[in-house]
Structure formats: structure tokens, C-alpha cells
Amino acid sequence: MPYFIQDSDLGHVVIHVNSRAKRIIARKRDSQIHLTVPAYASEVDIRKALQQMRPKLSSLASAEKRRIDESFTLHTFSFDVSVVRNSLSKIYLNLKDGLLQISVPQTVDIYEEVIQQQLRSLIESGLRHEAKRIFPDYVKRLADLHGFRFSEVKINKSTSRWGSCSSKKSINLSYFCLLLPPHLLDLIVLHELCHTREMNHSSKFWAELDSVTGNRAKALTLELKRFSTAF
């Protein structure tokens, strides 16, 4: 059963113990922060993780979903999003020349929750499409530049991890990475490519990442914590 930890900044933090978990993962659900923790994690471990993740968790705790209407704009790595009204009978989208335009009938109440969910789903469809189109070549370019080898690139919709690398050197990237600025997208890809050589976060791993980021591995990783997958 989940239990709560009270935090002065974050309020009630919901703790879920999972025997299969290998690390502490944070998510926002129902306006609360939820942590999934390994069975062996003590309260001291959890409090330490909270402190380390505080910048990101504070952002999650305060973030509210933006209403998607005609004033909504979103800039991603490869396209911008705009919403317009039309005289047709259904919602549709068009992605062309770097613009994802979502057309909504004038007769639709755009603020209804079901419509908001539909609009978010359409935007995520655009993110997924672009990630599958862009990321394989993007990863290959950085891998070739720095002499890394990987087996494949997979795209997922993770909201808790920007990326991961399997023991078979498969690079997994969340399509929400498209919400990051280019230098942080580089960081994510290089981070996972470094895991093709070092499958942990040892000093050797950080030295490897430093070598391909101009000795800015820790600084860029700290900057990344200010970003979230919310839009």
C-alpha cells in the first residue's frame, strides 16, 4: 500500500514501494508527486532522493496544464504548434513546413475536458511522428562524430525518463525530448551513447560524458532538471 511523506515545499508525497524497481522514479498524478521506490529504500534514501530531485519536483508540483486554444503556442525542436478555428465539422491537424496546425470547428467548445485531451493527443501524435523521423539519424550523427556504436533507436512516450540504453546498446528516447533545446537534446543522446560503454553512473561514465560535452556534463545535467515533459 502507498504511504505519504510530508515535505515542506512539495506537500504530501505519495510513496509506492515496488520490489522490481531499481531506482527512485518521480511522477505527477492527480496534482500530487508520486515516487516509486525499490523495496530496499529507507526513508533516509527517499529523503535524499527528494533533495536531489527537488528542482524538477518543484516544477512538477507547480506545473498546471496549459489550456489549448487559439492563443496556445508551442515551440519544439522541429516544429511549432498553432490552433485555429474552421467552419468544418471535425478537428484535424496538418504538419507541413515546420508548423503543426490544429483546426477546431467553431461549434466545438474547445475548453471541454474531452476536447482538451483530444488536442493534447494530436500534439503528441505530432511529437511521435517527428521523433521517429528525426531521432535515428540524429543519434547516428552524434555516434559517428564521437566514435560510439549502438544497435538501434526506439521511441517511447515516457514522461519520467528522457532516455535509456539497454545492455544490447539499444537507445530509447522519449518523444518529449523534442520539447528540449538543441544543446540539451544533444546531452540526452550523448548520455545514452556513453552508456553503451559504461552501463552505470560511475566516475568513469562522467569522465566519458565530459569528454564529449566540453567538460560540461554536470552543468548541463543540472540545467536539464529545470525542464519537464509537460506542455
N, C-alpha and C positions, 0 to 999 in steps of 0.2 A: 504493500500500500504506500502511496506517496505521502510525504510529510512536508512540513514547512520550516524554513529558516527565515527569521525576520532580519532584514537588512535596513539600515537607516536611510539609505538612498533608494534602494530598489523595492522596498516594501516586502510583502510575502513572496519568497522564492520557493517554488514547488520543487521538491527533490524526488526523483524517480530512481530507485535502485534497480539496475539491470545486470544480472550476472554475466551477460555476454558483452557488456560494454568494456572497452579497453581504455577509454579516456572520458573526461567530463565534456559533455556537449550541451550547449545552451540553445534554447528556442523561446520564442514568444508565442503564447497561446492564450486566448481569452483575456487579453490585456495584462497577463502575468508572465514573469520569467520562469521557465521550467528548465531544470538541469537534470539530465540523465547521467548517472554516476555509476562507476563499477562497484561491485559488492564490497570490495576491499577498501573503498574510500572512507576515510574517517571524517568527522566534522572539521577537523583541522585542515585536512586536504581540501575539503569543499570550500571552506572559508578562504584558503589560499588561492584556489582557482577563481573564486568570486573577485578577489582583489586584482588578480592578473587580468581578468576579462572585464573589469569594471567599465572602462571607456566604451567598449562595444555594448555591454549590457545596459548601460545608462542610455545609450542611443536607442536600443530596442525598447526599453521601458517607456521612453517618452515619445517614440515614433507613433504617429497615427496615420492610417492610410489616407492618402490624398483623394479627394473626390475627383472623379474623372468626368470632366465636362468640356465645354468649348474653350475654357481658359487653361486646360491641362496641357502641359508640355513635358516632354521627357527627352533628354539627350543621352544616347547610348554610343557605344564605340563605333557603330557603323550606320546608324540611322537615327532620325528624330521622329517623335510621335506628335501628331496633332489630331484633334477631334473636330469634326464639322457636322452640321445638320444637313439632311437631304429631304427630298419630297417623296422618296421611295417607301416601300413597305417593310423593309428589313435592314438590320445592321450588317454592314460589310466592311472589309478592310482592303487596302491596296498598298503594297510595298513597292516603291519604284523610286529610283534615283536618290536613295538615301532618306526617303520620307515614308513613314508608315502612317497613312491617313485612315482614320476610322470614321465612317459615315454613319450617323444615327438619325433615324426618321424624326421629323418634327413632332410627330404624335406620341413618341415614346417619352415616358417620364425617366429621364436619364439618371435620376438620383435614387430610383428604386434599387434595393439591395441586389436583386437578381440581375438587373441591368449592369450595375457596377461590377458584379462578379463576371458577367459575360465580357465586359470591356477589358477587365484585367486578364481574362483568359485569352483574349485576342492579342493583347500586347505580349503575353508570354509565348503565344504561338509565333509571333514575330521574332522574339528573342531566340527561341529554339531553332527556328529556320536559319537565322543568321549565324548562330553558333555552329551549327552543323556545316554551314557553308564555309565559314572563315577559320575556325579553330584548327582543323587538321593541318592546313598549310602554314598557319601561324606557328604552331608547335614545331613543325618540321623546320621552318626557317631558323628559329632560335636554337633548336637542337643542332642543326648543321653548323651554325655560327660558332657554337661553343663545344662541338665535338661530343654531343650526347647521342645515345641510342635509345629508342623506345619502340614498343611493338605496335601500338595503336592509340587512337584518341577516341574516347567515348564522351558523350554529352548527357548530362543529367539535370534535374531540376532542384538540386539540393539548396536549401536555404540556410544550412548550418555549416557547410564546408564549401569553400570556393573551389577546391580541387583535391585530388588524391592521386597516389601512384600505387599500383599493385606490385606484388612480388614478381609478376611477369612483365613488368615495365610498361603496363598499360596506363596511360594518362587519362584521368577522369576530370572533366571540368563542368562546373555548373553553368548553365546558360546565363545566369545572373551575373557572371563575370563581365558581360557586355556593359554592365552599368558602371564599371570601373574606368578611371582614366587610363590612357595607354601605358604609362610607366608602371602602374600597379597591376595591370593585366600581364605585363612582362614579368613582374615579380612572381605572380601566381604560377605562370608557366615554368619559369626558371626554378622556382621552389620545387615543383613536382619533378622536373628533369633532374635536379640534384638528388632526388630520392631514388632515381634509377641507379645511382652509385652508392648512396648512403640511405638505408631504409629507416633511419631514426633521426633524432634531432641532437646528435652529439656535437661536440666542438668541431669534429671533422666535417660534419654536414654544414655547419655555419661558415666554416672557412671556405668550403666549396661554393656556397651561395654568395659569400663576399667576393669571391674571385670573379663571378660573372655579373655582379651588380655594382662594381666600382666601390667595394668596401662599404656598401650602404644597406646590407641585408637587414640588420636590426632596426635601422631608422625607417626603412620602407615598410617593414613588417608592423612597426608601431603606427605608421601612417595608415596602413590598411585597416587597422582596428576602428578607425573613425567612419568606415563605410559599412553599409548593410545591404541586404538583398531587397529591402522594402522600397517601393516606389509609389 
